[in-house]
Amino acid sequence: MKDKINTNVEIERVQREWLEAMSQKYQIADESKALRIVLDHARTATDEKVLFETVRCLGCD
């Protein structure tokens, strides 16, 4: 059984737009589901350092 909860997460507008686009492109129910897919993929990554120590700030100056 799934144990989903509601939570507030602050993301950039471009991130929200990307989630919307991916939801439409891959016929995913909604942006919430798209984000859960991304999170599940990250959770199965074999190298957490790649996720959290590599700087990927696409909006940074």
C-alpha positions in Angstrom: 0.0 0.0 0.0 1.2 3.5 -0.9 1.7 6.0 2.0 1.4 9.3 0.2 1.3 12.6 2.1 0.8 16.2 1.1 3.7 18.5 1.5 4.8 21.9 0.4 8.0 22.1 -1.6 9.5 25.3 -3.0 10.8 25.0 -6.5 11.8 27.4 -9.3 9.2 28.3 -11.9 11.3 26.6 -14.6 11.3 23.4 -12.6 7.5 23.4 -12.4 7.2 24.1 -16.1 9.5 21.2 -16.8 7.4 18.9 -14.6 4.3 20.0 -16.4 6.0 19.4 -19.8 7.2 15.9 -18.8 3.7 15.1 -17.5 2.2 16.0 -20.8 4.9 14.5 -23.0 4.8 11.1 -21.2 1.1 11.2 -20.3 1.7 11.2 -16.6 -1.4 11.9 -14.5 0.0 15.2 -13.0 3.1 17.0 -11.9 3.0 15.4 -8.5 3.4 12.0 -10.1 6.2 13.2 -12.3 8.1 14.5 -9.3 7.6 11.2 -7.5 9.1 9.4 -10.5 12.1 11.7 -10.4 12.5 11.2 -6.6 12.2 7.4 -7.0 14.9 7.5 -9.7 17.2 9.6 -7.4 16.6 7.2 -4.5 17.9 4.3 -6.6 21.0 6.0 -7.7 24.1 4.1 -6.7 26.2 7.1 -6.0 24.5 9.7 -3.7 27.6 11.9 -4.0 26.9 12.5 -7.7 23.4 13.8 -6.7 24.3 15.9 -3.8 27.9 17.0 -4.3 27.9 17.9 -8.0 26.8 21.5 -8.5 24.0 21.7 -11.1 22.5 25.1 -10.4 21.0 25.9 -13.8 19.7 29.3 -12.6 22.8 30.5 -10.7 24.8 33.5 -11.9 
